[in-house]
Amino acid sequence: MGRRDYEDDPNAPAANSLVPAASAVVVDDAGRILLQRRRDNGMWALPGGVMHIGESLPDCAIRETREETGVDVEIISIVGTYTNPRHVFAYDDGEVRQEFSVCFVARPVAGQLAVSEESTDVRWFEPAEIDALPMVPSIRKRVNDWRDGNMPAAR
């Protein structure tokens, strides 16, 4: 299913859905960040997705990271909350979702890199390499918020 992001765009369609979601800035002991290349828009992104009934937001970030990258993680802190009503995601099926996401910092504890049906590539990147990657502004903001906050790379 295709997805188009609109942020501060006066021509964006009106939201018709609000869904809690979580993402993770996964940082290894070398300070590298785990990213996936999304199949739906071709952009590099943090692992993350929609929270299921019966799970917490941290559990959602852990599950989504495992599903999308093959890496098991442990949550160690929070980057921030992202609830911009002027940021919507329009899907091919007509859903237009208002952003509602919490981004966590996590460290890898097990697993190995693996693409999923949602990704075409999964890799570790040095933080400086990320600036040159194609990435939607909202994901870049989360990465920059992590970097600017001097969050711990790992325990």
Summary of the structure (lengths in Angstrom):
residues: 155
radius of gyration: 14.7
end to end distance: 37.3
largest distance: 44.0
contacts: 492
relative contact order: 0.29
helix: 19%
strand: 41%
